[in-house]
Amino acid sequence: MSFTTGNKYKITLFGTSHGDCIGCTIEGIPEGLEIDFEKIDTEMKRRKPQGTLTTKRKETDNYDIISGVLDEICDGSPLTCVIPNTDAIFSDYNKDIPRPGHADYAANIKYNGYNDYRGGGFFSGRMTAPLVFAGAVAKQILEKKGIYVYSHILSVKDSKEASFSDLDCNTIINRLREIKTYPFPCLEKEKEFINIIKENSPDSVGGVCEIMVLGVPVGVGEPFFDSIESTLSKLFFSVPGIKGVEFGDGFKITELTGSVANDCPHYIKDEITFLSNHSGGINGGLANGMPIICRVAVRPTPSVSIEQETVDLEKGENTKITVHGRHDRAIILRIAPVMEAVTAMGILDLL
Ligand SMILES: Cc1cc2nc3c(=O)[nH]c(=O)nc-3n(C[C@H](O)[C@H](O)[C@H](O)COP(=O)(O)O)c2cc1C
């Protein structure tokens, strides 16, 4: 059972959605780092449920740091952050009736029924709160090196806004900083996206979140197993609800010819840049100095209050389930700070 990721910036998660607490232990924070707790709080707040379209669970996400920090300065030892669960309702879950779209059935078989099934246990989206904490620390270390991570909701269901690839990122930087403070981080289509989510209720919808990293030095990444793509993909797919990942043009690159797909290096004065960015800032697994651009496909929230087929494991028969409880109507609305966090963790680990 692996709850640990990373080589130099190593994160271990613990806890379950409906247990006493969740949290993380981070190894690899440079001693002497003065943590900016305001910035951590901003990131935690971005992930928290906000507005009427996200879950009504009160995920306050207040945290305690129980080791690794002395007088707000990191002491070089593992930092452990504990986030209490304060609003768990246990009656919403039944161990013997797996919810469609969730890990319930597979986990029941794998752990012989001993896993904490309440609220999805350690498969829950709630586990992303400590990830956001760990990512917020990583972001602070990266920003000192001039590396910044941005994201936005690129699409909801079949409605799409402009991609980072279509925009001049330098001119939209201020806007990107600004949308980090929005409950719904989109560049232009917030109202349309919200309407789509409402129109589809009580069913749920999915979407695509786009992430961009600026300032990664040329050559960062390793060939093969620790390439930027493999490192980030592993982290992306570790987030509950992520069903697809692409870098640069992704699957669309197959529609281009080689000469069009190639990003050609070019001198502007003494600096080398590329004339296009079909590869999303990565060649051979290494950063080439262009913005790193990637996208993740976020599934529609599995818990919907619509009757669906399932099984009763105790009785050994088919049955039906309508999932009640307090659920996000679209996970895509909450995913941006999570994706930024795991991206920051991955890039920092490779530096
Ligand atoms: C931030 C966040 C919030 C989530 N909220 C919910 C939710 O309220 N209801 C739900 O059914 N799934 C929610 N999920 C998704 C499930 O945890 C996830 O789909 C499920 O564990 C199965 O994992 P899989 O989709 O990766 O296969 C959320 C995921 C994230 C990242």
The ligand as an ORCA input file, in Angstrom:
! r2SCAN-3c Opt
* xyz 0 1
  C     -11.612     17.854     -4.840
  C     -12.445     16.636     -5.112
  C     -13.749     16.563     -4.650
  C     -14.538     15.445     -4.906
  N     -15.828     15.441     -4.439
  C     -16.613     14.361     -4.708
  C     -17.963     14.338     -4.247
  O     -18.442     15.258     -3.593
  N     -18.706     13.241     -4.544
  C     -18.216     12.192     -5.273
  O     -18.921     11.247     -5.538
  N     -16.941     12.208     -5.734
  C     -16.122     13.245     -5.470
  N     -14.828     13.247     -5.924
  C     -14.366     12.148     -6.797
  C     -14.201     10.805     -6.147
  O     -13.389     10.889     -5.000
  C     -13.612      9.801     -7.154
  O     -14.262      9.888     -8.370
  C     -13.739      8.402     -6.616
  O     -12.947      8.263     -5.461
  C     -13.319      7.323     -7.620
  O     -12.029      7.555     -8.100
  P     -11.747      7.668     -9.670
  O     -12.783      8.588    -10.228
  O     -10.351      8.223     -9.767
  O     -11.866      6.280    -10.242
  C     -14.004     14.354     -5.659
  C     -12.684     14.415     -6.111
  C     -11.908     15.549     -5.862
  C     -10.494     15.598     -6.364
*
